[in-house]
Amino acid sequence: MDGLNSIKVRVEAGPEDNHRTENLKPVLLQIENALRELIGHATETVIDLAAMPFSDQDEDDLRKLLGRGEVSATIDAFGPTLVEETAYPGVWLVEHQDAERRRLTLHLEITRIPKLLVTPRDDLADGLAALNGLNAPAAPTEEVQ
């Protein structure tokens, strides 16, 4: 018996290899169905690409297939969040990073506008109160003689 050396092992992909997980086509079908639901029932969908086997090569392929749309935004809160519309209206890539710019999440959002870009209702009231302060009549100043 040769121990572990007698066991034949075939390595299909390592961390440096460009490999595909075969999950790209199912993700594209999920996007298509989600877009159909958004159009037909106003149902929004978030696809967490980290929740499934999805390689760097898969991500590169996905980005090439989806292309870039006309809208992108960066939000700076506890690290940058990159929001990018794809060439398909209603399909958005949203990447959250930490303060050192390490990826925390990568989502596909199928929605008219990503939730992160929608102003919270409470913030609207705060904005109105601040504008009221700007538009309030200035207090009269006394002239010093």
C-alpha positions in Angstrom: 0.0 0.0 0.0 1.4 3.4 -1.1 -0.8 5.4 1.2 -2.2 8.6 -0.1 0.1 8.5 -3.2 -1.9 5.6 -4.5 -5.1 7.6 -4.8 -5.5 9.2 -8.2 -6.6 12.8 -8.0 -7.5 15.1 -10.9 -7.5 18.8 -10.2 -10.1 20.6 -12.4 -9.6 24.2 -11.3 -7.5 26.0 -8.8 -7.8 29.4 -7.3 -5.7 31.0 -10.0 -7.4 29.2 -12.9 -10.1 30.8 -15.0 -13.0 28.3 -14.6 -16.7 28.5 -15.1 -19.2 27.0 -12.8 -22.0 26.5 -15.4 -24.2 28.8 -13.4 -24.2 31.7 -15.9 -27.1 30.4 -18.0 -29.3 29.7 -14.9 -28.6 33.2 -13.7 -29.5 34.7 -17.1 -32.7 32.7 -17.0 -33.4 34.0 -13.5 -32.8 37.6 -14.7 -35.2 37.0 -17.6 -37.9 35.7 -15.3 -37.4 38.4 -12.8 -37.7 41.1 -15.5 -40.9 39.4 -16.6 -42.2 39.6 -13.0 -41.2 43.2 -12.7 -43.1 44.1 -15.9 -46.2 42.0 -15.2 -46.6 42.3 -11.4 -44.2 45.1 -10.3 -42.3 42.4 -8.3 -38.7 43.4 -7.6 -36.0 40.7 -7.3 -32.5 40.6 -5.8 -30.1 37.9 -6.9 -27.1 37.4 -4.5 -24.3 36.1 -6.7 -22.4 35.0 -3.6 -25.2 32.7 -2.6 -24.2 30.3 -5.3 -21.1 28.9 -6.9 -20.1 31.8 -9.2 -16.5 32.2 -10.2 -14.6 35.3 -11.3 -14.7 34.0 -14.9 -18.5 33.7 -14.5 -18.7 37.3 -13.3 -16.6 38.5 -16.2 -18.8 36.7 -18.7 -21.9 38.0 -17.0 -20.6 41.6 -17.1 -19.7 41.2 -20.8 -23.1 39.8 -21.7 -25.1 42.3 -19.7 -23.0 45.3 -20.9 -23.3 48.8 -19.4 -26.3 51.0 -19.4 -26.5 54.8 -19.1 -26.8 55.2 -15.3 -24.2 54.6 -12.6 -23.8 55.9 -9.1 -21.4 55.6 -6.2 -22.6 55.9 -2.7 -20.1 56.6 0.1 -21.4 55.2 3.4 -19.2 52.9 5.5 -17.3 52.1 2.3 -18.3 52.6 -1.4 -21.3 51.0 -3.0 -21.2 50.9 -6.8 -24.6 50.9 -8.6 -24.5 50.3 -12.3 -27.3 49.8 -14.8 -26.7 47.1 -17.3 -27.5 47.5 -21.0 -30.9 45.9 -20.1 -33.2 48.5 -18.5 -34.3 47.4 -15.0 -31.2 45.1 -14.5 -28.7 46.6 -12.1 -25.4 45.4 -10.6 -24.9 46.6 -7.0 -21.5 46.0 -5.3 -21.0 46.9 -1.6 -17.4 47.3 -0.5 -15.9 48.0 2.9 -13.7 51.0 3.8 -10.6 49.2 2.3 -12.5 48.6 -0.9 -12.9 44.8 -0.4 -16.0 43.4 -1.9 -18.7 42.6 0.7 -21.6 41.7 -1.7 -22.4 41.6 -5.4 -26.1 41.6 -6.2 -28.2 41.8 -9.3 -31.3 43.9 -8.7 -34.1 43.7 -11.1 -36.1 46.8 -10.4 -37.0 50.2 -11.8 -34.5 51.9 -9.4 -32.3 50.2 -6.8 -33.6 50.8 -3.2 -30.3 52.3 -2.2 -31.0 55.2 -4.6 -34.5 55.9 -3.3 -34.7 58.8 -0.8 -36.2 57.5 2.5 -39.4 59.2 3.5 -38.0 60.5 6.8 -35.1 62.1 4.9 -37.6 64.0 2.7 -39.1 65.6 5.9 -35.6 66.5 7.1 -34.9 68.1 3.8 -38.1 70.1 3.9 -37.3 71.3 7.4 -33.8 72.4 6.3 -35.2 74.3 3.3 -37.8 76.0 5.6 -34.9 77.3 7.7 -33.2 78.7 4.5 -36.4 80.4 3.4 -37.3 81.8 6.9 -37.2 85.6 7.0 -33.9 86.8 8.3 -34.0 88.2 11.8 -33.7 92.0 11.7 -30.3 93.2 12.8 -29.8 96.2 14.9 -27.6 98.9 13.6 -24.8 99.8 16.0 -24.2 103.6 16.3 
